[in-house]
Amino acid sequence: MLQVRPMAVSGAVLCFFAIGIVGSLGGLSPYPCCKRALLGAAIAYLVAGAAVRAVNAILTQAMIADRIRKGNSGDNEV
């Protein structure tokens, strides 16, 4: 299983600095640049957390289906 929090935090930090750098290169003053970067980081945290949870659910379902399939094929061979 993938860890949700570390992946979401690293995505949020990356997004924060990317938006901050783009904003400062675009000529924004520090306050609006920081506000936008913080909002972008919060959104990135939520999106990355949801994506990791979705991947975990898909992997769990695949593992369950594989175990069921292996269990059913073993019962039929006598």
Contacts in CASP RR format, 6 or more apart in sequence:
PFRMAT RR
TARGET T0000
AUTHOR 0000-0000-0000
METHOD contacts of the structure
MODEL  1
MLQVRPMAVSGAVLCFFAIGIVGSLGGLSPYPCCKRALLGAAIAYLVAGA
AVRAVNAILTQAMIADRIRKGNSGDNEV
1 56 0 8 1.000
1 59 0 8 1.000
1 60 0 8 1.000
2 52 0 8 1.000
2 55 0 8 1.000
2 56 0 8 1.000
2 59 0 8 1.000
3 52 0 8 1.000
4 49 0 8 1.000
4 52 0 8 1.000
4 53 0 8 1.000
4 56 0 8 1.000
7 48 0 8 1.000
7 49 0 8 1.000
7 52 0 8 1.000
8 44 0 8 1.000
8 45 0 8 1.000
8 46 0 8 1.000
8 48 0 8 1.000
8 49 0 8 1.000
8 52 0 8 1.000
9 45 0 8 1.000
11 44 0 8 1.000
11 45 0 8 1.000
11 48 0 8 1.000
12 40 0 8 1.000
12 41 0 8 1.000
12 42 0 8 1.000
12 44 0 8 1.000
12 45 0 8 1.000
12 48 0 8 1.000
13 41 0 8 1.000
14 44 0 8 1.000
15 37 0 8 1.000
15 40 0 8 1.000
15 41 0 8 1.000
15 43 0 8 1.000
15 44 0 8 1.000
16 37 0 8 1.000
16 38 0 8 1.000
16 40 0 8 1.000
16 41 0 8 1.000
16 44 0 8 1.000
17 37 0 8 1.000
19 33 0 8 1.000
19 36 0 8 1.000
19 37 0 8 1.000
19 40 0 8 1.000
19 41 0 8 1.000
20 33 0 8 1.000
20 34 0 8 1.000
20 36 0 8 1.000
20 37 0 8 1.000
23 33 0 8 1.000
23 36 0 8 1.000
23 37 0 8 1.000
24 30 0 8 1.000
24 33 0 8 1.000
28 36 0 8 1.000
END
